[in-house]
């Protein structure tokens, strides 16, 4: 007697397999999600992260010139050197 597989079951297994592939690819660095492009929002987030350390009297969390996105000057966002630059 021949048994059949439900289409919904095959679809569910395919969705799970595709999801697991992308989760593993991002986790192991096969897909680098930080280098998709520079936007004003990503530069503002970089500056906010950098300024949170300055305002809390901690050392900078990263090297400003090496962390992506690197061309934030096109949006008028530059490296803050003092607490006043963060305000």
MOMO-V753237 format. One record per residue. RES is the residue in one letter. PSI is psi in radians with two decimals (999 if undefined). NEAR is the number of other C-alpha atoms within 12 Angstrom. Layout:
BEGIN
((RES PSI NEAR) (RES PSI NEAR))
END
This chain:
BEGIN
((X 2.30 3) (X 2.35 4) (X 2.58 5) (X 2.76 9) (X 2.36 11) (X 2.47 10) (X -0.64 10) (X -0.65 11) (X -0.74 12) (X -0.76 13) (X -0.78 13) (X -0.75 14) (X -0.69 15) (X -0.74 14) (X -0.74 14) (X -0.75 14) (X -0.77 14) (X -0.74 14) (X -0.78 14) (X -0.67 14) (X -0.85 16) (X -0.59 18) (X -0.79 17) (X -0.71 15) (X -0.71 15) (X -0.72 15) (X -0.76 13) (X 0.01 12) (X 0.21 13) (X -0.56 13) (X 2.06 15) (X 1.87 16) (X -0.15 18) (X -0.17 18) (X 0.48 15) (X -0.28 11) (X 2.84 16) (X 2.27 23) (X 2.90 22) (X -0.61 20) (X -0.72 15) (X -0.59 24) (X -0.66 28) (X -0.67 26) (X -0.67 19) (X -0.78 34) (X -0.69 38) (X -0.75 25) (X -0.75 25) (X -0.74 32) (X -0.52 29) (X -0.59 23) (X -0.72 21) (X -0.76 24) (X -0.40 21) (X 0.29 15) (X 0.71 13) (X 2.82 14) (X 2.69 15) (X 2.47 24) (X -0.29 19) (X 2.90 19) (X 2.04 17) (X -0.70 24) (X -0.32 17) (X -0.39 13) (X 2.35 23) (X 2.56 24) (X 2.50 29) (X -0.26 26) (X 0.98 24) (X -0.18 26) (X -0.42 17) (X -0.33 13) (X 0.08 17) (X 0.30 14) (X 2.05 26) (X 2.98 25) (X 2.19 30) (X 2.23 26) (X -0.42 18) (X 2.99 18) (X -0.54 20) (X -0.54 11) (X -0.37 17) (X -0.25 22) (X 999 13))
END
